[in-house]
Amino acid sequence: MNTPVEQKYNKWIITLSIAIPLVVALLFGVNLRKLGYDVKPLSFLPPIYATINGLTAIVLVIAVVAIKNGKRKLHENLMKFAILLSVLFLGMYVAYHMTSDSTKFGGEGTIKYVYYFILITHICLSVIIIPFVLITYVRALAERFDKHKKIAKITFPMWLYVAVTGVIVYLMIAPYYNY
């Protein structure tokens, strides 16, 4: 049975888990320049948001080490920071795609299939991870640490994969950007 804290946030978890991917998908298809707005392409953002993904991965690993060493407050602060980094990434990612043309991957042969496999799994898991992160966080807020730990064992590797593959996707497509 859910605690009052969990019940309070359940609607938010469901709403955000649906709304975030839908809004990102809708905004991804909106290019302000093509709609006639005089905006500069934010072509400087991809290396910044790739760095944020890399930093998120590092923060996640340090947070797990912290909790394993009994440093609960440090773990809590690092996880809040990881969530903030993910929100910053998302804002920059959407801003870039709303002001710039999509970059096509130019690799050929086997590397093209590797790239698209990594990209597709990254995108799919980036959608799936949203409710996992939110549920994991709310269970900690509710002090349901037994349930928090159980879901965190699923959330952590998935979130880490999304963060690391975000960097890999950037590194693989970076040579094809038109700066």
MOSUL-V860546 format. One record per residue. SS is DSSP state (H for helix, E for strand, C for the rest). PSI is psi in degrees with one decimal (999 if undefined). Layout:
ss=SS psi=PSI
ss=SS psi=PSI
This chain:
ss=C psi=139.5
ss=C psi=146.4
ss=C psi=166.4
ss=H psi=-35.8
ss=H psi=-46.2
ss=H psi=-41.8
ss=H psi=-39.0
ss=H psi=-38.2
ss=H psi=-10.0
ss=H psi=-44.0
ss=H psi=-37.4
ss=H psi=-40.9
ss=H psi=-46.9
ss=H psi=-48.0
ss=H psi=-50.0
ss=H psi=-34.9
ss=H psi=-26.8
ss=H psi=-45.9
ss=H psi=-43.6
ss=H psi=-52.8
ss=H psi=-36.2
ss=H psi=-46.2
ss=H psi=-43.4
ss=H psi=-44.3
ss=H psi=-43.0
ss=H psi=-47.6
ss=H psi=-29.6
ss=H psi=-33.0
ss=C psi=-2.4
ss=C psi=119.9
ss=C psi=109.0
ss=C psi=-36.0
ss=C psi=-40.0
ss=C psi=-20.4
ss=C psi=1.9
ss=C psi=2.1
ss=C psi=140.7
ss=C psi=78.4
ss=C psi=144.8
ss=C psi=141.6
ss=C psi=133.9
ss=C psi=55.9
ss=C psi=-9.4
ss=C psi=-10.0
ss=H psi=-36.9
ss=H psi=-45.5
ss=H psi=-27.3
ss=H psi=-48.7
ss=H psi=-23.5
ss=H psi=-39.9
ss=H psi=-39.8
ss=H psi=-40.4
ss=H psi=-44.4
ss=H psi=-41.9
ss=H psi=-39.1
ss=H psi=-45.2
ss=H psi=-44.7
ss=H psi=-44.5
ss=H psi=-41.4
ss=H psi=-44.6
ss=H psi=-44.5
ss=H psi=-37.2
ss=H psi=-40.0
ss=H psi=-42.6
ss=H psi=-41.7
ss=H psi=-46.8
ss=H psi=-34.5
ss=H psi=-24.5
ss=C psi=11.8
ss=C psi=15.6
ss=C psi=76.4
ss=H psi=-44.4
ss=H psi=-41.2
ss=H psi=-44.8
ss=H psi=-47.8
ss=H psi=-47.5
ss=H psi=-39.6
ss=H psi=-38.6
ss=H psi=-39.1
ss=H psi=-40.4
ss=H psi=-40.7
ss=H psi=-39.5
ss=H psi=-44.4
ss=H psi=-44.9
ss=H psi=-41.1
ss=H psi=-38.7
ss=H psi=-43.1
ss=H psi=-44.6
ss=H psi=-50.7
ss=H psi=-43.7
ss=H psi=-44.0
ss=H psi=-39.7
ss=H psi=-47.6
ss=H psi=-44.1
ss=H psi=-42.8
ss=H psi=-49.8
ss=H psi=-19.8
ss=H psi=-11.9
ss=H psi=-4.4
ss=C psi=153.3
ss=C psi=147.1
ss=C psi=145.4
ss=C psi=130.6
ss=C psi=139.5
ss=C psi=129.6
ss=C psi=-1.1
ss=C psi=156.7
ss=C psi=162.0
ss=C psi=-147.1
ss=H psi=-38.9
ss=H psi=-31.3
ss=H psi=-42.0
ss=H psi=-37.1
ss=H psi=-47.8
ss=H psi=-50.9
ss=H psi=-32.2
ss=H psi=-47.5
ss=H psi=-44.4
ss=H psi=-48.0
ss=H psi=-43.3
ss=H psi=-37.0
ss=H psi=-49.1
ss=H psi=-47.7
ss=H psi=-47.1
ss=H psi=-26.2
ss=H psi=-25.3
ss=H psi=-45.6
ss=H psi=-32.2
ss=H psi=-25.0
ss=H psi=-57.0
ss=H psi=-31.8
ss=H psi=-45.8
ss=H psi=-45.6
ss=H psi=-44.1
ss=H psi=-43.9
ss=H psi=-45.3
ss=H psi=-45.6
ss=H psi=-36.6
ss=H psi=-32.9
ss=H psi=-43.0
ss=H psi=-39.0
ss=C psi=-1.7
ss=C psi=35.4
ss=C psi=65.1
ss=H psi=-27.6
ss=H psi=-46.7
ss=H psi=-34.6
ss=H psi=-49.0
ss=H psi=-39.2
ss=H psi=-47.2
ss=H psi=-28.9
ss=H psi=-28.1
ss=H psi=-20.9
ss=H psi=-43.9
ss=H psi=-46.8
ss=H psi=-55.9
ss=H psi=-32.8
ss=H psi=-45.6
ss=H psi=-41.3
ss=H psi=-42.5
ss=H psi=-45.7
ss=H psi=-43.3
ss=H psi=-46.9
ss=H psi=-43.6
ss=H psi=-24.7
ss=H psi=-41.3
ss=H psi=-44.1
ss=H psi=-44.9
ss=H psi=-44.8
ss=H psi=-48.4
ss=H psi=-34.0
ss=H psi=-33.4
ss=H psi=-15.4
ss=H psi=-39.7
ss=H psi=-14.1
ss=H psi=-0.2
ss=C psi=145.0
ss=C psi=92.3
ss=C psi=999
